[in-house]
Amino acid sequence: MAQTTDSATGSGELEQKQILKKYLDDSREALLWKLEGLTEKQARWPLVPSGNNLLGIVKHCANVEIGYFGQCLGREWPTPDEIVPDAVFDEDPQADWYATADESIASITDLYRRAWAFTNEAIDTLPLDTVGRVPWWRSGEVTLFRLVVHMTDETARHAGHADILRELTDHGVGLRDGNTNIPDWKAGELAVYIDKLKNLAERAGN
């Protein structure tokens, strides 16, 4: 069970929570956006040697959020049958990294959004110095603040993975909807840029 302090949440902590949620929400939105417009096959297709796939990344992030902000804080996820149980990982260590035949883009997106709300409820209702325990971390005890920072870091990293996988899928790029965050290349300019990079790499040698 999570332990909380007796101090009331002041305006400074409320502001901290708003900032923390803003950055975590931005990474979540970016991750889900990378699924938009894809077929079920495209979302599942492994495009790198590790087997990473877009839908699997979202499923993993949903399961991780539920674990960190549920079990680790003494909170119950209302529908435990939806998440990958610990026992499964003994036989399939990648069990939360791919969608099963019974799952879909819609079902995993829904799970992720509910995990998102579950996490934000913990942030809204518990002091940032609330103490929980992560059984799979050597340090064991951890504050809610550190869990949020860790989850933001992990989600941002996976959103970066999703950026590359989406580009490999259909050449889709972008920081967020309506903002690619890359130059608006005119005809032939991108090819010139790629040639420049290749020439620099060749000059650098092995």
C-alpha positions in Angstrom: 0.0 0.0 0.0 1.3 3.4 -0.9 2.3 5.6 2.1 1.3 9.3 2.0 2.5 12.2 4.1 0.3 14.4 6.3 1.1 17.6 4.5 -1.6 19.2 2.4 -0.9 19.6 -1.3 0.0 23.3 -1.8 -0.2 25.5 -4.9 3.4 24.7 -5.7 2.8 21.0 -5.8 -0.3 21.5 -8.0 1.8 23.5 -10.5 4.4 20.7 -10.5 1.7 18.1 -11.2 0.4 20.2 -14.1 3.9 20.4 -15.6 4.5 16.7 -15.1 1.2 15.7 -16.6 1.7 18.0 -19.6 5.0 16.4 -20.6 3.7 12.9 -20.0 0.5 13.6 -22.0 2.5 15.1 -24.9 4.5 11.9 -25.3 1.3 9.7 -25.0 -0.5 11.7 -27.7 2.5 11.5 -30.0 2.7 7.7 -29.5 -1.0 7.1 -30.2 -0.9 9.5 -33.2 1.6 7.1 -34.9 -1.1 4.5 -35.1 -3.6 6.7 -36.9 -4.5 5.6 -40.4 -2.8 2.3 -40.3 -4.3 -1.1 -41.1 -4.2 -3.9 -38.5 -1.4 -5.6 -40.4 0.7 -2.4 -40.7 0.3 -1.7 -37.0 1.5 -5.2 -36.1 4.3 -5.6 -38.7 7.8 -6.0 -37.2 10.2 -3.7 -39.1 13.4 -4.0 -37.2 15.5 -7.1 -36.1 14.2 -6.8 -32.5 10.6 -7.4 -33.6 9.5 -4.0 -32.4 6.1 -3.0 -33.9 3.8 0.0 -33.4 0.9 -1.7 -31.8 3.1 -3.7 -29.5 4.8 -0.5 -28.2 1.4 0.9 -27.2 0.4 -2.3 -25.5 3.7 -2.4 -23.6 3.2 1.2 -22.4 -0.3 0.5 -21.3 0.8 -2.5 -19.2 3.8 -0.6 -17.8 1.6 2.4 -16.7 -0.9 0.1 -15.0 1.9 -1.7 -13.2 3.7 1.4 -11.9 0.6 3.3 -10.9 -1.4 0.3 -9.8 0.5 -2.5 -8.1 3.5 -0.3 -7.1 1.2 2.2 -5.3 -1.2 -0.3 -3.8 -3.9 0.6 -6.3 -6.1 -2.0 -8.1 -6.6 -2.0 -11.8 -10.4 -2.8 -12.2 -10.1 -5.4 -14.9 -6.9 -7.4 -14.3 -7.7 -9.9 -17.1 -6.9 -7.2 -19.6 -3.2 -6.9 -18.7 -0.4 -9.4 -19.2 0.1 -11.4 -16.0 3.6 -11.7 -14.5 3.5 -15.5 -14.9 3.3 -15.3 -18.7 6.7 -13.7 -19.0 8.4 -16.9 -17.8 7.4 -18.5 -21.1 7.1 -15.5 -23.3 9.3 -12.5 -22.2 7.9 -10.4 -25.0 4.3 -11.1 -24.2 3.4 -7.4 -23.8 5.2 -6.3 -26.9 2.7 -7.6 -29.5 -1.1 -7.7 -30.1 -2.7 -11.1 -29.9 -5.2 -12.4 -32.5 -8.0 -11.3 -30.2 -6.7 -7.7 -29.8 -7.0 -4.8 -32.2 -5.8 -1.2 -32.7 -9.1 -0.1 -31.2 -8.9 -2.3 -28.1 -5.3 -1.6 -27.3 -5.8 2.2 -27.9 -8.8 2.0 -25.5 -6.7 0.1 -22.9 -3.9 2.7 -23.2 -6.3 5.7 -22.8 -7.8 4.1 -19.7 -4.3 3.4 -18.3 -3.6 7.0 -19.0 -6.6 8.1 -17.0 -5.7 5.7 -14.2 -2.2 7.2 -13.9 -3.5 10.7 -14.0 -5.9 10.0 -11.2 -3.0 8.8 -9.0 -1.1 12.0 -9.9 -4.1 14.2 -9.1 -5.1 12.5 -5.8 -1.8 11.5 -4.2 1.0 13.8 -2.9 4.2 13.7 -5.0 6.1 12.4 -2.1 3.8 9.4 -1.7 6.0 6.3 -1.3 5.4 3.1 -3.3 7.4 0.1 -4.0 8.7 -1.3 -7.4 9.4 -5.0 -6.8 11.6 -5.3 -9.9 13.8 -2.3 -9.0 16.8 -2.8 -6.8 16.0 0.4 -4.9 12.6 -0.9 -4.0 10.9 2.2 -2.4 10.1 5.0 -4.7 8.1 8.3 -4.7 5.2 9.1 -6.9 7.3 12.0 -8.3 10.0 9.6 -9.4 7.5 7.2 -11.0 6.0 10.0 -13.1 9.4 11.2 -14.2 10.4 7.6 -15.1 7.2 7.0 -17.0 7.6 10.2 -18.9 11.2 9.2 -19.9 10.1 5.7 -20.9 7.1 7.0 -22.9 9.2 9.6 -24.7 11.7 7.0 -25.7 9.0 4.6 -27.0 7.4 7.5 -28.9 10.8 8.0 -30.6 10.8 4.3 -31.5 7.3 4.8 -33.0 8.5 7.8 -35.0 11.0 5.5 -36.8 8.7 2.6 -37.2 6.0 4.8 -38.7 8.4 6.3 -41.2 9.5 2.7 -42.2 5.9 1.8 -42.6 4.6 4.5 -44.9 7.1 7.3 -44.8 4.9 9.2 -42.3 6.8 11.7 -40.2 5.9 14.3 -37.7 6.3 15.7 -34.2 2.5 16.0 -33.8 -0.6 16.4 -36.0 -0.1 19.4 -38.2 3.6 19.8 -37.4 6.2 17.6 -39.1 9.1 19.4 -37.5 11.2 18.8 -40.6 11.9 21.1 -43.5 9.3 21.5 -46.3 11.5 20.0 -49.0 11.1 21.2 -52.5 11.5 18.9 -55.5 14.9 17.2 -55.4 16.1 18.9 -52.1 15.6 15.8 -49.9 17.6 13.6 -52.3 20.4 16.2 -52.3 20.4 16.2 -48.5 20.5 12.4 -48.3 23.5 12.4 -50.8 25.2 14.9 -48.6 24.8 12.6 -45.5 26.1 9.6 -47.5 29.1 11.5 -48.7 30.0 12.6 -45.2 29.6 9.0 -44.0 31.9 7.7 -46.8 34.5 10.3 -46.0 34.4 9.3 -42.3 35.4 5.8 -43.3 34.7 2.6 -41.4 
